[in-house]
């Protein structure tokens, strides 16, 4: 799933932390990073802050339906 214009970065990572299954970030090179890993989150944050503090677009993969629903709800509500 592709997510766009994430302005609430803290809220985004809180949603990721609340997911029960694996959630992966697909990099531009096709690598997959486990976003539940704090190290991967820090690497993502470094990239975010180099882009002005918001995320223009991400491709992520969530494996559990409830996690997908949680991420979709975050994108609708923005929090």
VMD Tcl script that builds the backbone (N, CA, C; Angstrom):
set m [mol new atoms 237]
animate dup $m
set s [atomselect $m all]
$s set {name element resname resid chain x y z} {
  {N N UNK 1 A 0.843 -1.163 0.000}
  {CA C UNK 1 A 0.000 0.000 0.000}
  {C C UNK 1 A 0.888 1.225 0.000}
  {N N UNK 2 A 0.469 2.239 -0.731}
  {CA C UNK 2 A 1.233 3.482 -0.771}
  {C C UNK 2 A 0.528 4.516 0.090}
  {N N UNK 3 A 1.293 5.155 0.938}
  {CA C UNK 3 A 0.779 6.217 1.796}
  {C C UNK 3 A 1.392 7.520 1.336}
  {N N UNK 4 A 0.592 8.582 1.304}
  {CA C UNK 4 A 1.084 9.871 0.819}
  {C C UNK 4 A 0.796 10.972 1.824}
  {N N UNK 5 A 1.645 12.000 1.795}
  {CA C UNK 5 A 1.481 13.219 2.588}
  {C C UNK 5 A 1.259 12.943 4.073}
  {N N UNK 6 A 2.145 12.174 4.667}
  {CA C UNK 6 A 2.064 11.927 6.107}
  {C C UNK 6 A 2.686 13.129 6.804}
  {N N UNK 7 A 1.853 13.913 7.475}
  {CA C UNK 7 A 2.346 15.098 8.171}
  {C C UNK 7 A 2.535 14.844 9.654}
  {N N UNK 8 A 1.774 13.911 10.216}
  {CA C UNK 8 A 1.878 13.571 11.628}
  {C C UNK 8 A 2.813 12.361 11.763}
  {N N UNK 9 A 4.106 12.627 11.725}
  {CA C UNK 9 A 5.099 11.550 11.733}
  {C C UNK 9 A 5.062 10.788 13.051}
  {N N UNK 10 A 4.935 11.507 14.186}
  {CA C UNK 10 A 4.843 10.832 15.490}
  {C C UNK 10 A 3.641 9.894 15.524}
  {N N UNK 11 A 2.503 10.390 15.062}
  {CA C UNK 11 A 1.296 9.569 15.039}
  {C C UNK 11 A 1.464 8.353 14.149}
  {N N UNK 12 A 2.152 8.536 13.020}
  {CA C UNK 12 A 2.393 7.418 12.108}
  {C C UNK 12 A 3.185 6.317 12.797}
  {N N UNK 13 A 4.263 6.687 13.493}
  {CA C UNK 13 A 5.073 5.668 14.156}
  {C C UNK 13 A 4.347 5.062 15.356}
  {N N UNK 14 A 3.448 5.807 15.993}
  {CA C UNK 14 A 2.628 5.227 17.077}
  {C C UNK 14 A 1.702 4.159 16.513}
  {N N UNK 15 A 1.137 4.434 15.335}
  {CA C UNK 15 A 0.276 3.435 14.692}
  {C C UNK 15 A 1.100 2.206 14.328}
  {N N UNK 16 A 2.287 2.408 13.783}
  {CA C UNK 16 A 3.169 1.281 13.450}
  {C C UNK 16 A 3.467 0.460 14.707}
  {N N UNK 17 A 3.797 1.141 15.812}
  {CA C UNK 17 A 4.101 0.435 17.059}
  {C C UNK 17 A 2.902 -0.354 17.573}
  {N N UNK 18 A 1.686 0.115 17.285}
  {CA C UNK 18 A 0.492 -0.572 17.784}
  {C C UNK 18 A 0.091 -1.757 16.909}
  {N N UNK 19 A 0.708 -1.902 15.753}
  {CA C UNK 19 A 0.388 -3.026 14.872}
  {C C UNK 19 A 0.832 -4.340 15.507}
  {N N UNK 20 A 0.043 -5.378 15.275}
  {CA C UNK 20 A 0.358 -6.671 15.883}
  {C C UNK 20 A 1.285 -7.516 15.013}
  {N N UNK 21 A 1.229 -7.308 13.709}
  {CA C UNK 21 A 2.053 -8.092 12.794}
  {C C UNK 21 A 3.216 -7.279 12.254}
  {N N UNK 22 A 3.886 -7.871 11.328}
  {CA C UNK 22 A 5.045 -7.234 10.697}
  {C C UNK 22 A 4.571 -6.143 9.732}
  {N N UNK 23 A 5.253 -5.015 9.764}
  {CA C UNK 23 A 4.993 -3.908 8.839}
  {C C UNK 23 A 6.334 -3.533 8.225}
  {N N UNK 24 A 6.392 -3.553 6.901}
  {CA C UNK 24 A 7.660 -3.317 6.210}
  {C C UNK 24 A 7.581 -2.075 5.338}
  {N N UNK 25 A 8.684 -1.339 5.296}
  {CA C UNK 25 A 8.858 -0.213 4.391}
  {C C UNK 25 A 9.612 -0.724 3.180}
  {N N UNK 26 A 9.085 -0.461 1.989}
  {CA C UNK 26 A 9.765 -0.850 0.758}
  {C C UNK 26 A 10.565 0.360 0.280}
  {N N UNK 27 A 11.877 0.202 0.199}
  {CA C UNK 27 A 12.740 1.304 -0.217}
  {C C UNK 27 A 12.683 1.462 -1.736}
  {N N UNK 28 A 13.238 2.553 -2.230}
  {CA C UNK 28 A 13.290 2.790 -3.666}
  {C C UNK 28 A 14.060 1.716 -4.410}
  {N N UNK 29 A 14.983 1.042 -3.706}
  {CA C UNK 29 A 15.777 -0.035 -4.318}
  {C C UNK 29 A 15.087 -1.390 -4.213}
  {N N UNK 30 A 13.901 -1.428 -3.572}
  {CA C UNK 30 A 13.173 -2.678 -3.443}
  {C C UNK 30 A 13.477 -3.454 -2.176}
  {N N UNK 31 A 14.365 -2.926 -1.324}
  {CA C UNK 31 A 14.637 -3.575 -0.047}
  {C C UNK 31 A 13.444 -3.388 0.879}
  {N N UNK 32 A 13.302 -4.294 1.831}
  {CA C UNK 32 A 12.214 -4.201 2.809}
  {C C UNK 32 A 12.805 -4.044 4.197}
  {N N UNK 33 A 12.382 -2.980 4.877}
  {CA C UNK 33 A 12.825 -2.719 6.249}
  {C C UNK 33 A 11.662 -2.937 7.203}
  {N N UNK 34 A 11.917 -3.636 8.298}
  {CA C UNK 34 A 10.897 -3.884 9.303}
  {C C UNK 34 A 10.665 -2.599 10.093}
  {N N UNK 35 A 9.523 -1.943 9.887}
  {CA C UNK 35 A 9.248 -0.680 10.566}
  {C C UNK 35 A 8.955 -0.840 12.051}
  {N N UNK 36 A 8.775 -2.060 12.515}
  {CA C UNK 36 A 8.596 -2.262 13.953}
  {C C UNK 36 A 9.940 -2.213 14.670}
  {N N UNK 37 A 11.018 -2.237 13.917}
  {CA C UNK 37 A 12.369 -2.116 14.467}
  {C C UNK 37 A 12.664 -0.644 14.721}
  {N N UNK 38 A 13.120 -0.326 15.914}
  {CA C UNK 38 A 13.460 1.062 16.246}
  {C C UNK 38 A 14.593 1.568 15.356}
  {N N UNK 39 A 15.547 0.719 15.009}
  {CA C UNK 39 A 16.641 1.134 14.140}
  {C C UNK 39 A 16.100 1.564 12.778}
  {N N UNK 40 A 15.198 0.786 12.216}
  {CA C UNK 40 A 14.607 1.144 10.921}
  {C C UNK 40 A 13.798 2.430 11.047}
  {N N UNK 41 A 13.136 2.633 12.187}
  {CA C UNK 41 A 12.387 3.871 12.394}
  {C C UNK 41 A 13.334 5.068 12.437}
  {N N UNK 42 A 14.469 4.926 13.103}
  {CA C UNK 42 A 15.436 6.030 13.168}
  {C C UNK 42 A 16.005 6.350 11.785}
  {N N UNK 43 A 16.277 5.317 11.008}
  {CA C UNK 43 A 16.770 5.537 9.644}
  {C C UNK 43 A 15.698 6.261 8.832}
  {N N UNK 44 A 14.458 5.848 8.975}
  {CA C UNK 44 A 13.358 6.502 8.265}
  {C C UNK 44 A 13.216 7.953 8.705}
  {N N UNK 45 A 13.340 8.199 10.017}
  {CA C UNK 45 A 13.234 9.570 10.527}
  {C C UNK 45 A 14.338 10.459 9.966}
  {N N UNK 46 A 15.543 9.932 9.865}
  {CA C UNK 46 A 16.645 10.720 9.311}
  {C C UNK 46 A 16.318 11.128 7.875}
  {N N UNK 47 A 15.746 10.216 7.126}
  {CA C UNK 47 A 15.349 10.517 5.752}
  {C C UNK 47 A 14.214 11.535 5.718}
  {N N UNK 48 A 13.274 11.396 6.638}
  {CA C UNK 48 A 12.138 12.317 6.707}
  {C C UNK 48 A 12.611 13.739 6.973}
  {N N UNK 49 A 13.515 13.902 7.947}
  {CA C UNK 49 A 13.951 15.243 8.301}
  {C C UNK 49 A 14.824 15.856 7.218}
  {N N UNK 50 A 15.404 15.027 6.377}
  {CA C UNK 50 A 16.139 15.588 5.240}
  {C C UNK 50 A 15.171 16.087 4.165}
  {N N UNK 51 A 13.895 15.684 4.276}
  {CA C UNK 51 A 12.858 16.117 3.329}
  {C C UNK 51 A 11.923 17.161 3.931}
  {N N UNK 52 A 12.341 17.865 4.976}
  {CA C UNK 52 A 11.528 18.936 5.532}
  {C C UNK 52 A 10.533 18.533 6.595}
  {N N UNK 53 A 10.640 17.333 7.158}
  {CA C UNK 53 A 9.804 16.936 8.281}
  {C C UNK 53 A 8.467 16.322 7.933}
  {N N UNK 54 A 8.215 16.034 6.678}
  {CA C UNK 54 A 6.998 15.299 6.345}
  {C C UNK 54 A 7.332 14.229 5.320}
  {N N UNK 55 A 6.465 13.248 5.231}
  {CA C UNK 55 A 6.705 12.113 4.349}
  {C C UNK 55 A 5.834 12.288 3.106}
  {N N UNK 56 A 6.442 12.560 1.946}
  {CA C UNK 56 A 5.622 12.747 0.746}
  {C C UNK 56 A 4.956 11.446 0.281}
  {N N UNK 57 A 5.682 10.317 0.337}
  {CA C UNK 57 A 5.119 9.039 -0.098}
  {C C UNK 57 A 5.937 7.891 0.467}
  {N N UNK 58 A 5.254 6.848 0.903}
  {CA C UNK 58 A 5.887 5.612 1.387}
  {C C UNK 58 A 5.154 4.430 0.788}
  {N N UNK 59 A 5.892 3.381 0.539}
  {CA C UNK 59 A 5.249 2.111 0.205}
  {C C UNK 59 A 5.503 1.182 1.369}
  {N N UNK 60 A 4.426 0.701 1.969}
  {CA C UNK 60 A 4.571 -0.217 3.093}
  {C C UNK 60 A 3.736 -1.466 2.831}
  {N N UNK 61 A 4.136 -2.523 3.521}
  {CA C UNK 61 A 3.422 -3.797 3.446}
  {C C UNK 61 A 3.068 -4.190 4.866}
  {N N UNK 62 A 1.786 -4.399 5.097}
  {CA C UNK 62 A 1.314 -4.915 6.387}
  {C C UNK 62 A 0.678 -6.277 6.103}
  {N N UNK 63 A 0.922 -7.223 6.971}
  {CA C UNK 63 A 0.495 -8.595 6.721}
  {C C UNK 63 A -0.804 -8.977 7.413}
  {N N UNK 64 A -1.183 -8.224 8.441}
  {CA C UNK 64 A -2.401 -8.540 9.193}
  {C C UNK 64 A -3.513 -7.571 8.795}
  {N N UNK 65 A -4.724 -8.091 8.583}
  {CA C UNK 65 A -5.846 -7.250 8.166}
  {C C UNK 65 A -6.090 -6.125 9.161}
  {N N UNK 66 A -6.025 -6.426 10.453}
  {CA C UNK 66 A -6.288 -5.378 11.449}
  {C C UNK 66 A -5.233 -4.274 11.382}
  {N N UNK 67 A -4.003 -4.616 11.010}
  {CA C UNK 67 A -2.964 -3.604 10.854}
  {C C UNK 67 A -3.233 -2.735 9.627}
  {N N UNK 68 A -3.683 -3.359 8.547}
  {CA C UNK 68 A -4.034 -2.606 7.341}
  {C C UNK 68 A -5.174 -1.640 7.666}
  {N N UNK 69 A -6.181 -2.136 8.369}
  {CA C UNK 69 A -7.309 -1.279 8.758}
  {C C UNK 69 A -6.830 -0.114 9.621}
  {N N UNK 70 A -5.924 -0.393 10.537}
  {CA C UNK 70 A -5.381 0.636 11.427}
  {C C UNK 70 A -4.643 1.710 10.615}
  {N N UNK 71 A -3.847 1.295 9.651}
  {CA C UNK 71 A -3.098 2.242 8.810}
  {C C UNK 71 A -4.035 3.049 7.915}
  {N N UNK 72 A -5.056 2.414 7.352}
  {CA C UNK 72 A -6.022 3.126 6.529}
  {C C UNK 72 A -6.760 4.161 7.379}
  {N N UNK 73 A -7.145 3.789 8.589}
  {CA C UNK 73 A -7.835 4.716 9.480}
  {C C UNK 73 A -6.939 5.903 9.830}
  {N N UNK 74 A -5.646 5.649 10.018}
  {CA C UNK 74 A -4.702 6.745 10.276}
  {C C UNK 74 A -4.673 7.703 9.093}
  {N N UNK 75 A -4.662 7.173 7.880}
  {CA C UNK 75 A -4.614 8.033 6.702}
  {C C UNK 75 A -5.907 8.839 6.551}
  {N N UNK 76 A -7.022 8.265 6.950}
  {CA C UNK 76 A -8.301 8.996 6.873}
  {C C UNK 76 A -8.343 10.090 7.927}
  {N N UNK 77 A -7.980 9.735 9.171}
  {CA C UNK 77 A -8.070 10.681 10.293}
  {C C UNK 77 A -6.874 11.614 10.385}
  {N N UNK 78 A -5.717 11.140 9.928}
  {CA C UNK 78 A -4.495 11.937 10.051}
  {C C UNK 78 A -3.920 11.944 11.444}
  {N N UNK 79 A -4.393 11.052 12.288}
  {CA C UNK 79 A -3.858 10.966 13.652}
  {C C UNK 79 A -3.823 9.539 14.142}
}
mol reanalyze $m
mol bondsrecalc $m
mol representation Tube
mol addrep $m
